[in-house]
Amino acid sequence: METTGILINRLGNGKKLVVDSDERLISILATLEECRAALASGGNGETAHLVSVAILDLRLKLNRITDAELRALCDEMALDAATDKTRDPKLPQRGRPLLRLVK
């Protein structure tokens, strides 16, 4: 039975084991990061990329970032990237990656 912020498991003896769901997600996140590294080093780049998407989703949940907040960040970064293209090419360019929300 899962409740907000708490995971409750019933043990065989009827007692409850309460585990903070954030701690559980952090543990899962560490496992996924190990899997991603193993996949990437094994030449499975596309699969490693898919695991990276799952990692991003978990991080958003852990940090309680809403879809609206992520969209606002992506919009701001896209606007910033468009502004960078109109800058003088002689000036140093920032090499930040551009994020895009795909739903």
C-alpha positions as CSV (number, residue, x, y, z in Angstrom):
1,M,0.0,0.0,0.0
2,E,1.6,3.3,-1.0
3,T,0.7,6.6,0.5
4,T,2.1,10.1,-0.1
5,G,5.8,10.0,0.9
6,I,5.6,6.6,2.7
7,L,5.7,3.0,1.5
8,I,4.2,0.5,3.9
9,N,4.9,-3.2,3.5
10,R,3.1,-5.8,5.7
11,L,5.5,-8.4,7.0
12,G,4.5,-12.1,7.4
13,N,4.0,-11.5,11.2
14,G,1.5,-8.7,10.6
15,K,3.9,-5.9,11.5
16,K,4.4,-3.0,9.2
17,L,7.7,-1.9,7.7
18,V,7.7,1.8,6.8
19,V,10.2,3.0,4.3
20,D,10.4,6.6,3.0
21,S,9.6,6.5,-0.7
22,D,12.3,9.2,-1.4
23,E,14.9,6.9,0.0
24,R,13.6,4.0,-2.1
25,L,13.6,6.2,-5.3
26,I,17.2,7.3,-4.5
27,S,18.2,3.6,-4.2
28,I,16.5,2.8,-7.5
29,L,18.2,5.9,-9.1
30,A,21.6,4.6,-8.1
31,T,20.8,1.2,-9.6
32,L,19.6,2.8,-12.9
33,E,22.8,4.9,-13.1
34,E,24.9,1.7,-12.7
35,C,22.8,0.1,-15.4
36,R,23.2,3.1,-17.7
37,A,27.0,3.1,-17.3
38,A,27.2,-0.7,-18.0
39,L,25.0,-0.3,-21.1
40,A,27.0,2.6,-22.4
41,S,30.4,0.8,-21.9
42,G,28.9,-2.3,-23.5
43,G,28.1,-0.5,-26.7
44,N,24.4,-0.2,-26.1
45,G,24.1,3.5,-26.5
46,E,20.5,3.7,-27.5
47,T,19.4,1.6,-24.5
48,A,21.6,3.6,-22.2
49,H,19.9,6.7,-23.5
50,L,16.4,5.2,-22.7
51,V,17.6,4.5,-19.2
52,S,18.8,8.1,-19.0
53,V,15.3,9.2,-19.7
54,A,14.0,7.1,-16.8
55,I,16.7,8.6,-14.6
56,L,15.6,12.1,-15.5
57,D,12.0,11.2,-14.7
58,L,13.0,10.0,-11.2
59,R,15.1,13.0,-10.6
60,L,12.2,15.3,-11.5
61,K,10.0,13.4,-9.1
62,L,12.5,13.4,-6.3
63,N,13.0,17.2,-6.7
64,R,9.2,17.7,-7.1
65,I,9.6,19.5,-10.4
66,T,6.3,19.8,-12.2
67,D,5.8,19.5,-15.9
68,A,4.9,23.2,-16.0
69,E,8.2,24.1,-14.3
70,L,10.2,21.9,-16.7
71,R,8.4,23.3,-19.7
72,A,9.1,26.9,-18.5
73,L,12.8,26.0,-18.2
74,C,12.9,24.5,-21.7
75,D,11.1,27.5,-23.1
76,E,13.6,29.8,-21.4
77,M,16.6,27.8,-22.6
78,A,15.2,27.8,-26.2
79,L,14.7,31.6,-26.1
80,D,18.2,31.9,-24.7
81,A,19.6,29.7,-27.5
82,A,17.8,31.7,-30.2
83,T,19.2,34.9,-28.7
84,D,22.7,33.3,-28.8
85,K,22.3,32.7,-32.6
86,T,21.7,36.4,-33.2
87,R,24.9,37.4,-31.2
88,D,28.1,38.5,-32.9
89,P,29.9,35.3,-34.0
90,K,33.2,36.8,-32.9
91,L,32.0,36.7,-29.2
92,P,32.6,33.5,-27.3
93,Q,29.6,31.1,-27.6
94,R,28.1,29.3,-24.6
95,G,28.1,25.5,-25.2
96,R,25.1,24.5,-23.1
97,P,22.8,21.7,-24.3
98,L,19.3,22.6,-25.3
99,L,16.6,20.6,-23.5
100,R,13.2,20.0,-25.0
101,L,10.2,18.5,-23.2
102,V,8.6,15.7,-25.1
103,K,5.3,14.3,-24.0
